[in-house]
Amino acid sequence: MAHPHGRYGARHPGIASTAAPLAAVAAVEALTCDAIVSTRAHVGEIGKVVESTGLNARAVEVNVVTCEGAPETIEKATALSAGGARTAVFLGADELLDGVGALVHAIARHVPLLVHVLDSDIDGRRAGRDEIGPILGLGAGAVISGTVQQAADLTLATRRAAEDSELPFLHFVDALDRPADVALPERTLVEGFLGPLPASKPPAPSPPPRADAKRRERAFAARAPFALKSAMRALSEENGRLLGPVTRMSGNDIEEVIVAVGRGATVARPAVEQLRREGRRVGFVAVTALQPFYGADVVKAVSSAHAVVVLEPLDLALAPAGPFATLLKAAFADAITWTPGFPGVGKIPPIVSATVATLDRPMIEDDVRSLFAELEDGERARRVVVFGTSDEDASPKLPLRPSAAGRGARLH
């Protein structure tokens, strides 16, 4: 198989393979972990991957544990991680919210768990990733992957960030549930990249004092931004693949930009490339870090644009905008009031929040074109657009097709 991944000359470009998202993430964790804990929905496939991998990168057998429900799964993983075992959790998107209480306990104990949340993607209509919303109010880190390759790379980088910051991280796997070419990490990379096992934690009182944990929370959270960004940068240097919390992939002449979170980035990037070939000055920014939020980095990436669209894979119907769009608006408010660490800006551009309530098909280029059509109305553009909603006032406009002038013409 030709190896399409990684730069020429990268020290550890990876081992070429083909895998679906669950199998790719499990293959990485089979090299990193001492224990993998899962509900019954995923344990069969995880067990097959672990068996085919053999011993982990430290030549230790990986223990696959089956639990009933998210609370028991997270509690078991927390106990294993507190005992010094490198531990991963696998849950479905529809299982996660049942485990929020157990996750709060894991955060209070500062165990470096990595919880992989897999999309409940089946044929037919599916809901957006609404399980992300409540998690953003907790003190755990959160990242999202949009491709199988990104899922594999984020698994290794986020594992290191969790251990460096002593915080649980959630990895929302948003890649299409189908096999794709992927470069999996070599054993030598995993062993050297992660280093020694994290130290065990002292026994926790029962019930743990919430106030004491809350008092310590910000001290640990302050480590997360540097830990995550540096882990991503370090892995990029090893495997030659671009990975960062916020990645800009456009020129310096942009007038309109789309900020895409998760799976939407895989459609937005080629759509933007085509629109640029048609003469439109559009740009693209991909986001993988949900929490911590890299506000200054995102503002810097989009500040030259006259208008911004934020495409994210969930819709919170009672909120004024999607959660990432709301954070971006707050970040611009910080920038325009000269908050230290933020770039200076002269004004806040119109920011259109594009969210996903439901999808009965994969997102396509015309969906992205329809979002740029919103920006043609300038400051009068709608501020919220929702895919897959029965609310016609919030639904996207008809998409654009190339016109002779290269600016696009609305379909009728």
Secondary structure by P-SEA (a helix, b strand, c coil): ccccccccccccccbbbbbcaaaaaaaaaaacccbbbbccccaaaaaaaaaaaccccccbbbbbbbbccaaaaaaaaaaaaaacccbbbbbcccccccaaaaaaaaaaaccbbbbbbbbccccccccccaaaaaaaaccbbbbbbccaaaaaaaaaaaaaaaaaacbbbbbbccccccccbbbbbcaaaaaaaccccccccccccccccaaaaaaaaaaaaaacaaaaaaaaaaaaaacccccccccccccccccbbbbbccaaaaaaaaaaaaaaaaccccbbbbbccccccaaaaaaaacccccbbbbbbccccccccccaaaaaaaaaaaaaaaccccccccccccbbbbbbbccccccccaaaaaaaaaaaccccccccccccccccccccccccccccccccccccc
